[in-house]
Amino acid sequence: MYHQTEEQFYSWLAGLIDGDGCFSIAPQRPNSAPFIRISFSIAIGLKAGYEFVLAYVHTRTGIVHIYKSNQGKPNEIIRWQTTNLENALVLTNRILPYLVLKREKAIKFLTCAQFCLDTKVINRNRQAGTLRTNSDMKTILKAAIELNYDRQ
């Protein structure tokens, strides 16, 4: 890929995410724990053979990982994905001015992600935890359902 300015790169990346990406909020209940963990990610899935595109994104951002699924099969997919909340927030804020099709989803994603980051607390075991009301969790879960409904 040719040399791009930061603005050109994030504009191009926004277009790629508008077309082949998704914003995802994934509620998880680890090992029947009495709490729900919320994971935030931005992902792009492409057909095998386009690894160079995602490798370029990885090189330019430095904050994402590349995964392969169905290796060696006709439906092999290569996936680029953020892996933590802070990186997802930084990246979404960088591409937001250039998003068109997924702009509203990005705004909803940012709102929920920022809320989760703002409500993170350290519990007595010095592990990260959260303190959210049932109403707060319902709002986040509703946003997750809306964002994940037509996810790739």
Secondary structure in CASP SS format (residue, H / E / C, confidence):
PFRMAT SS
TARGET T0000
AUTHOR 0000-0000-0000
METHOD secondary structure of the structure
MODEL  1
M C 1.00
Y C 1.00
H C 1.00
Q C 1.00
T C 1.00
E H 1.00
E H 1.00
Q H 1.00
F H 1.00
Y H 1.00
S H 1.00
W H 1.00
L H 1.00
A H 1.00
G H 1.00
L H 1.00
I H 1.00
D H 1.00
G H 1.00
D H 1.00
G E 1.00
C E 1.00
F E 1.00
S E 1.00
I E 1.00
A E 1.00
P E 1.00
Q E 1.00
R C 1.00
P H 1.00
N H 1.00
S H 1.00
A C 1.00
P C 1.00
F C 1.00
I C 1.00
R E 1.00
I E 1.00
S E 1.00
F E 1.00
S E 1.00
I E 1.00
A E 1.00
I E 1.00
G E 1.00
L E 1.00
K E 1.00
A C 1.00
G C 1.00
Y C 1.00
E H 1.00
F H 1.00
V H 1.00
L H 1.00
A H 1.00
Y H 1.00
V H 1.00
H H 1.00
T H 1.00
R H 1.00
T H 1.00
G C 1.00
I C 1.00
V E 1.00
H E 1.00
I E 1.00
Y E 1.00
K E 1.00
S E 1.00
N C 1.00
Q C 1.00
G C 1.00
K C 1.00
P C 1.00
N C 1.00
E C 1.00
I E 1.00
I E 1.00
R E 1.00
W E 1.00
Q E 1.00
T E 1.00
T C 1.00
N C 1.00
L H 1.00
E H 1.00
N H 1.00
A H 1.00
L H 1.00
V H 1.00
L H 1.00
T H 1.00
N H 1.00
R H 1.00
I H 1.00
L H 1.00
P H 1.00
Y H 1.00
L C 1.00
V C 1.00
L C 1.00
K C 1.00
R H 1.00
E H 1.00
K H 1.00
A H 1.00
I H 1.00
K H 1.00
F H 1.00
L H 1.00
T H 1.00
C H 1.00
A H 1.00
Q H 1.00
F H 1.00
C H 1.00
L H 1.00
D H 1.00
T C 1.00
K E 1.00
V E 1.00
I E 1.00
N C 1.00
R C 1.00
N C 1.00
R C 1.00
Q C 1.00
A E 1.00
G E 1.00
T E 1.00
L C 1.00
R C 1.00
T C 1.00
N H 1.00
S H 1.00
D H 1.00
M H 1.00
K H 1.00
T H 1.00
I H 1.00
L H 1.00
K H 1.00
A H 1.00
A H 1.00
I H 1.00
E H 1.00
L H 1.00
N H 1.00
Y C 1.00
D C 1.00
R C 1.00
Q C 1.00
END
